[in-house]
């Protein structure tokens, strides 16, 4: 059963880029090159939320292409990242056969 957390949120408004985030009140804003806003949980450095704003020169969202085109390009980019970072893992996962039995479970 998942444990519920009683989490108090605070509002962060970025005056320059005009966005609003609700973040846990215990999190702190940290500076990082390239991040418009980055908040981190002091007790767990791996818990964070960040926003990067990159301006585009399009009149409207349709300028990116159809939703299907954008989704396809995004998936291609993500697949390239995985292949670049984990080429051996991908190869072994492709050729692996997964078998388990009740005896394997501790």
Buried (B, 14 or more C-beta within 10 A) or exposed (E): EEEEEEEEEEEBEEEEEEEEBEBBEEBEEBEEEEBBBBBBBEEEEEEBBBBEEEEEEEEEEEEEEEEEEEEEEEEEEEEEEEEEEEEEEBEEEEEEEEEEEEEEEE
